[in-house]
Amino acid sequence: VQLVESGGGLVQPGESLRLSCLASDSNFSDRDMGWYRQAPGKQRQFVARISSSRFTYYIDSVKGRFTISRDNAKNTVTLQMNSLKVEDTAVYYCNTVSYPQWDWGRGTQVTVSS
């Protein structure tokens, strides 16, 4: 399975970004999917997940600001990020949250800076 993330960029604090991830998985609709991020010098961190039945879960630091969604017809999972903070700066990745996970994609860089 190939994962292609897009939508990152450089924004100021308080602004928004919408990330997308395309997964080349024929059973995508059955997969629980997640977004992860890796800040400079830190380990990759889980951010949010969406189940095949569209149940969602977020880490506390993004709850109320980020929204994960999916479009099974397009094999995509999206992360809408609002009210971005400097500490959200990281490379963002998607993957299935089930194990074994797929090979990681290149990710998409999100930089929040004034």
N, CA, C and O of each residue as an XYZ file, in Angstrom:
456
protein
N       0.851     -1.188      0.000
C       0.000      0.000      0.000
C       0.890      1.242      0.000
O       1.849      1.350      0.764
N       0.541      2.163     -0.874
C       1.261      3.445     -0.905
C       0.410      4.525     -0.255
O      -0.806      4.577     -0.440
N       1.064      5.372      0.498
C       0.419      6.476      1.191
C       1.016      7.779      0.678
O       2.235      7.950      0.664
N       0.159      8.685      0.261
C       0.621      9.974     -0.244
C      -0.110     11.079      0.500
O      -1.319     11.257      0.353
N       0.648     11.817      1.301
C       0.094     12.924      2.073
C       0.328     14.246      1.341
O       1.332     14.420      0.650
N      -0.601     15.156      1.504
C      -0.472     16.468      0.866
C      -1.224     17.505      1.673
O      -1.999     17.178      2.572
N      -0.980     18.772      1.335
C      -1.731     19.853      1.937
C      -1.003     20.677      2.975
O      -1.542     21.661      3.480
N       0.209     20.288      3.298
C       0.955     21.034      4.295
C       1.396     22.389      3.774
O       1.202     22.718      2.604
N       1.988     23.163      4.658
C       2.479     24.478      4.261
C       2.923     25.286      5.454
O       2.998     24.792      6.579
N       3.216     26.544      5.180
C       3.640     27.492      6.210
C       2.476     28.430      6.505
O       1.984     29.116      5.609
N       2.042     28.459      7.749
C       0.948     29.317      8.146
C       1.295     30.028      9.443
O       2.237     29.660     10.144
N       0.516     31.048      9.742
C       0.695     31.768     10.995
C      -0.183     31.147     12.078
O      -1.170     30.480     11.769
N       0.165     31.357     13.323
C      -0.682     30.860     14.416
C      -2.120     31.341     14.252
O      -2.372     32.496     13.910
N      -3.047     30.437     14.500
C      -4.462     30.761     14.367
C      -5.061     30.426     13.019
O      -6.282     30.399     12.868
N      -4.216     30.173     12.041
C      -4.707     29.851     10.706
C      -5.033     28.362     10.583
O      -4.875     27.590     11.528
N      -5.492     27.986      9.390
C      -5.961     26.619      9.166
C      -5.237     25.964      7.994
O      -4.723     26.634      7.098
N      -5.213     24.655      8.030
C      -4.725     23.846      6.919
C      -5.595     22.605      6.821
O      -6.191     22.158      7.802
N      -5.653     22.062      5.617
C      -6.403     20.822      5.402
C      -5.466     19.823      4.744
O      -5.021     20.023      3.613
N      -5.173     18.760      5.451
C      -4.289     17.721      4.952
C      -5.109     16.583      4.349
O      -6.204     16.263      4.811
N      -4.548     15.990      3.314
C      -5.189     14.831      2.694
C      -4.200     13.693      2.570
O      -2.993     13.901      2.448
N      -4.729     12.500      2.603
C      -3.902     11.303      2.455
C      -4.629     10.343      1.523
O      -5.788      9.989      1.741
N      -3.929      9.940      0.498
C      -4.460      8.974     -0.447
C      -3.786      7.632     -0.203
O      -2.559      7.540     -0.187
N      -4.592      6.596     -0.015
C      -4.068      5.252      0.267
C      -4.463      4.310     -0.862
O      -5.632      4.221     -1.238
N      -3.471      3.614     -1.393
C      -3.746      2.689     -2.502
C      -4.102      1.311     -1.970
O      -3.412      0.328     -2.245
N      -5.175      1.251     -1.214
C      -5.588      0.012     -0.572
C      -6.972     -0.365     -1.081
O      -7.908      0.432     -1.008
N      -7.095     -1.565     -1.588
C      -8.377     -2.007     -2.143
C      -9.435     -2.240     -1.068
O     -10.627     -2.303     -1.368
N      -8.998     -2.367      0.181
C      -9.936     -2.556      1.284
C      -9.982     -1.342      2.208
O     -10.241     -1.459      3.406
N      -9.728     -0.191      1.630
C      -9.610      1.033      2.435
C     -10.821      1.247      3.341
O     -10.661      1.636      4.498
N     -11.993      1.006      2.847
C     -13.201      1.294      3.626
C     -13.283      0.453      4.904
O     -14.013      0.800      5.833
N     -12.542     -0.641      4.947
C     -12.552     -1.504      6.130
C     -11.466     -1.150      7.131
O     -11.409     -1.726      8.217
N     -10.607     -0.212      6.774
C      -9.444      0.122      7.607
C      -9.740      1.241      8.582
O     -10.402      2.221      8.242
N      -9.244      1.086      9.792
C      -9.206      2.199     10.727
C      -7.951      3.001     10.394
O      -6.850      2.453     10.344
N      -8.124      4.291     10.170
C      -7.014      5.129      9.699
C      -6.642      6.193     10.727
O      -7.465      6.608     11.542
N      -5.399      6.618     10.670
C      -4.953      7.616     11.622
C      -3.993      8.620     11.015
O      -3.369      8.371      9.983
N      -3.892      9.748     11.672
C      -2.877     10.747     11.363
C      -1.857     10.772     12.497
O      -2.198     10.641     13.673
N      -0.613     10.942     12.112
C       0.499     10.999     13.048
C       1.339     12.223     12.691
O       1.194     12.788     11.607
N       2.208     12.624     13.600
C       3.106     13.728     13.296
C       4.435     13.514     14.001
O       4.523     12.864     15.043
N       5.466     14.087     13.390
C       6.797     14.004     13.966
C       7.431     15.386     13.935
O       7.732     15.926     12.871
N       7.625     15.939     15.107
C       8.275     17.236     15.225
C       9.785     17.043     15.215
O      10.263     15.950     15.519
N      10.540     18.071     14.875
C      12.000     17.959     14.826
C      12.573     17.466     16.151
O      12.283     18.020     17.211
N      13.383     16.424     16.075
C      14.041     15.901     17.259
C      13.154     15.070     18.172
O      13.567     14.685     19.265
N      11.922     14.791     17.718
C      11.002     14.023     18.552
C      10.527     12.769     17.818
O      10.658     12.658     16.599
N       9.984     11.848     18.570
C       9.438     10.628     17.975
C       8.086     10.912     17.328
O       7.388     11.864     17.677
N       7.747     10.058     16.381
C       6.438     10.163     15.738
C       5.339      9.985     16.788
O       5.423      9.123     17.662
N       4.317     10.816     16.677
C       3.250     10.857     17.668
C       1.899     10.632     16.991
O       1.641     11.174     15.917
N       1.051      9.843     17.612
C      -0.310      9.663     17.133
C      -1.097     10.948     17.380
O      -0.934     11.589     18.418
N      -1.954     11.325     16.422
C      -2.723     12.558     16.540
C      -4.226     12.294     16.563
O      -4.935     12.792     17.438
N      -4.706     11.512     15.607
C      -6.160     11.307     15.491
C      -6.409     10.028     14.717
O      -5.559      9.558     13.960
N      -7.597      9.475     14.925
C      -7.963      8.271     14.193
C      -9.422      8.305     13.830
O     -10.228      8.982     14.468
N      -9.756      7.550     12.776
C     -11.145      7.383     12.365
C     -11.340      5.924     12.010
O     -10.565      5.351     11.245
N     -12.365      5.335     12.561
C     -12.611      3.922     12.315
C     -13.366      3.736     10.999
O     -13.793      4.699     10.363
N     -13.515      2.496     10.619
C     -14.278      2.191      9.409
C     -15.726      2.636      9.552
O     -16.399      2.913      8.559
N     -16.196      2.704     10.778
C     -17.571      3.159     11.033
C     -17.622      4.646     11.368
O     -18.649      5.162     11.808
N     -16.481      5.335     11.149
C     -16.362      6.785     11.302
C     -16.368      7.267     12.745
O     -16.633      8.440     13.006
N     -16.082      6.383     13.670
C     -15.843      6.821     15.042
C     -14.495      7.523     15.067
O     -13.531      7.032     14.480
N     -14.417      8.650     15.731
C     -13.176      9.419     15.757
C     -12.615      9.551     17.168
O     -13.334      9.467     18.164
N     -11.312      9.760     17.209
C     -10.614      9.937     18.491
C      -9.450     10.882     18.258
O      -8.789     10.806     17.223
N      -9.190     11.779     19.218
C      -8.126     12.763     19.103
C      -7.308     12.801     20.388
O      -7.811     12.510     21.473
N      -6.059     13.160     20.243
C      -5.284     13.435     21.436
C      -5.763     14.766     22.012
O      -6.321     15.601     21.301
N      -5.540     14.943     23.288
C      -6.098     16.103     23.981
C      -5.631     17.431     23.372
O      -6.406     18.385     23.298
N      -4.388     17.491     22.946
C      -3.826     18.760     22.495
C      -4.437     19.270     21.187
O      -4.281     20.446     20.856
N      -5.126     18.412     20.445
C      -5.744     18.852     19.192
C      -7.260     18.791     19.238
O      -7.930     19.227     18.302
N      -7.799     18.258     20.310
C      -9.242     18.096     20.426
C      -9.929     19.465     20.331
O      -9.534     20.418     21.002
N     -10.953     19.542     19.494
C     -11.656     20.800     19.303
C     -11.055     21.682     18.231
O     -11.680     22.654     17.805
N      -9.845     21.359     17.786
C      -9.196     22.152     16.730
C      -9.048     21.357     15.426
O      -9.158     21.915     14.334
N      -8.799     20.059     15.553
C      -8.592     19.195     14.384
C      -9.823     18.317     14.174
O     -10.496     17.923     15.126
N     -10.098     18.022     12.911
C     -11.191     17.123     12.558
C     -10.709     16.134     11.509
O     -10.223     16.522     10.446
N     -10.850     14.865     11.819
C     -10.471     13.824     10.872
C     -11.724     13.317     10.175
O     -12.778     13.176     10.794
N     -11.600     13.048      8.893
C     -12.730     12.528      8.127
C     -12.192     11.603      7.038
O     -10.984     11.513      6.820
N     -13.096     10.930      6.373
C     -12.670     10.016      5.319
C     -13.663     10.017      4.182
O     -14.851     10.279      4.367
N     -13.150      9.717      2.997
C     -13.978      9.552      1.812
C     -13.590      8.206      1.215
O     -12.581      8.091      0.519
N     -14.393      7.203      1.490
C     -14.038      5.855      1.040
C     -14.081      5.716     -0.470
O     -13.364      4.894     -1.041
N     -14.915      6.514     -1.120
C     -14.991      6.456     -2.578
C     -13.701      6.932     -3.225
O     -13.376      6.542     -4.346
N     -12.967      7.780     -2.509
C     -11.711      8.329     -3.035
C     -10.487      7.778     -2.319
O      -9.365      8.205     -2.588
N     -10.696      6.838     -1.415
C      -9.572      6.264     -0.642
C      -8.753      7.344      0.051
O      -7.525      7.265      0.090
N      -9.412      8.330      0.587
C      -8.694      9.415      1.238
C      -9.153      9.619      2.683
O     -10.306      9.375      3.039
N      -8.220     10.066      3.478
C      -8.508     10.495      4.836
C      -7.977     11.917      4.964
O      -6.885     12.228      4.489
N      -8.743     12.757      5.597
C      -8.449     14.182      5.657
C      -8.311     14.637      7.103
O      -8.982     14.125      7.999
N      -7.435     15.599      7.310
C      -7.293     16.202      8.633
C      -7.458     17.708      8.477
O      -6.580     18.385      7.942
N      -8.570     18.218      8.938
C      -8.807     19.659      8.945
C      -8.218     20.210     10.238
O      -8.601     19.798     11.333
N      -7.289     21.141     10.099
C      -6.602     21.684     11.259
C      -6.905     23.166     11.367
O      -6.518     23.951     10.502
N      -7.586     23.541     12.411
C      -7.928     24.941     12.662
C      -7.186     25.456     13.890
O      -6.677     24.681     14.700
N      -7.138     26.757     14.008
C      -6.493     27.392     15.171
C      -5.113     26.797     15.427
O      -4.782     26.408     16.547
N      -4.335     26.738     14.387
C      -3.026     26.097     14.499
C      -2.125     26.855     15.455
O      -2.183     28.080     15.566
N      -1.284     26.082     16.146
C      -0.343     26.621     17.113
C       1.076     26.310     16.671
O       1.300     25.408     15.863
N       2.014     27.043     17.192
C       3.420     26.808     16.862
C       3.796     25.363     17.171
O       4.558     24.743     16.429
N       3.268     24.835     18.252
C       3.616     23.466     18.659
C       3.007     22.396     17.765
O       3.289     21.213     17.952
N       2.178     22.781     16.797
C       1.668     21.826     15.819
C       2.657     21.615     14.671
O       2.434     20.766     13.809
N       3.727     22.370     14.657
C       4.731     22.232     13.609
C       5.320     20.825     13.617
O       5.818     20.362     14.644
N       5.263     20.156     12.489
C       5.739     18.778     12.373
C       5.533     18.301     10.936
O       4.889     18.963     10.122
N       6.096     17.147     10.660
C       5.747     16.434      9.431
C       4.581     15.515      9.789
O       4.645     14.758     10.757
N       3.526     15.594      9.000
C       2.309     14.825      9.269
C       2.217     13.638      8.317
O       2.457     13.757      7.115
N       1.867     12.506      8.882
C       1.753     11.257      8.149
C       0.393     10.608      8.421
O      -0.232     10.852      9.453
N      -0.038      9.797      7.494
C      -1.216      8.961      7.748
C      -0.791      7.501      7.650
O       0.235      7.177      7.052
N      -1.583      6.642      8.237
C      -1.348      5.213      8.173
C      -2.560      4.510      8.767
O      -3.381      5.132      9.442
N      -2.665      3.242      8.518
C      -3.657      2.481      9.247
C      -3.227      2.421     10.715
O      -2.032      2.408     11.011
N      -4.176      2.386     11.614
C      -3.834      2.293     13.035
C      -3.756      0.834     13.476
O      -3.419      0.535     14.622
N      -4.070     -0.057     12.556
C      -3.978     -1.485     12.857
C      -2.559     -1.976     12.574
O      -1.823     -1.382     11.786
N      -2.194     -3.075     13.239
C      -0.856     -3.631     13.021
C      -0.965     -4.949     12.265
O      -1.886     -5.730     12.501
N      -0.018     -5.199     11.351
C       1.124     -4.329     11.036
C       0.704     -3.123     10.195
O      -0.184     -3.214      9.347
N       1.364     -1.993     10.451
C       1.086     -0.811      9.671
C       1.772     -0.900      8.316
O       2.689     -1.694      8.100
N       1.295     -0.062      7.424
C       1.909     -0.009      6.102
C       3.228      0.770      6.152
O       3.524      1.444      7.139
N       3.998      0.670      5.098
C       5.195      1.512      4.994
C       4.768      2.977      5.010
O       3.779      3.349      4.378
N       5.510      3.794      5.725
C       5.152      5.206      5.841
C       5.400      5.955      4.543
O       6.344      5.661      3.808
N       4.543      6.922      4.274
C       4.759      7.799      3.149
C       5.776      8.874      3.491
O       6.431      8.816      4.531
N       5.901      9.858      2.604
C       6.861     10.935      2.839
C       6.348     11.965      3.825
O       7.125     12.740      4.382
N       5.070     11.974      4.038
C       4.511     12.965      4.935
C       4.369     14.328      4.269
O       4.791     14.533      3.131
N       3.771     15.240      4.999
C       3.621     16.610      4.514
C       3.981     17.559      5.651
O       3.508     17.410      6.777
N       4.826     18.536      5.338
C       5.351     19.433      6.349
C       4.337     20.510      6.698
O       3.796     21.181      5.820
N       4.093     20.661      7.977
C       3.267     21.750      8.490
C       4.141     22.613      9.381
O       4.706     22.136     10.365
N       4.245     23.879      9.029
C       5.038     24.814      9.816
C       4.143     25.967     10.243
O       3.546     26.657      9.416
N       4.067     26.157     11.544
C       3.261     27.241     12.093
C       4.214     28.234     12.747
O       4.867     27.932     13.746
N       4.276     29.406     12.169
C       5.244     30.396     12.644
C       4.745     31.792     12.344
O       4.102     32.040     11.324
N       5.054     32.690     13.248
C       4.697     34.086     13.021
C       5.859     34.831     12.372
O       5.751     36.026     12.101
